[in-house]
Amino acid sequence: MRTLHIALLIAAAVATGPALAQAPAATVKAVQPGLFEVAGPRVNDVIANGIQTITAAPGKGSRSIHVHSQWGDSYFGWPKNVKPVAFTIETGKAGGAVISAPGFKEANKADYKAAIDAIIPHAIASTKASRNWMETGSPAGG
């Protein structure tokens, strides 16, 4: 039984590994004008790492950022020196992604860019740790 379980995990890793390694060409829809220029370039990284949603909500402490993937959910607080701004990135919508930010304006574009640039690498790292945990039983993948 243990051999079958290990074989299934290996088959799953082989089946999903190459798909995640390739950066897919995604159709990205930004709800507010100008938001694509801020977040669009990072969305392929989100998709390539299997992240389904990133929701950033100011004022929720250590649960302000919610990252959801097929390997589970992770939460974290705002990175230091980053102004909290609300946004959502959802992938999987007809093979692409939708980005929305209710408070986005041309005047605060730099705040959104800084937040997205700081949050996405952390979201990718937490998703990789969740994936490694699910596949190997260790957050380090070993």
Secondary structure, DSSP 8 states (H G I E B T S, - for coil): -HHHHHHHHHHHHHHHHHHHHS-----EEESSTTHHHHHHHHHHHHHHTTEEEEEE-TT-GGGSEEEEETTEEEEE---TT-----EEEEEEETTEEEEE-TT--GGGHHHHHHHHHHHHHHHHHHHHHHHHHHHHSSTT--
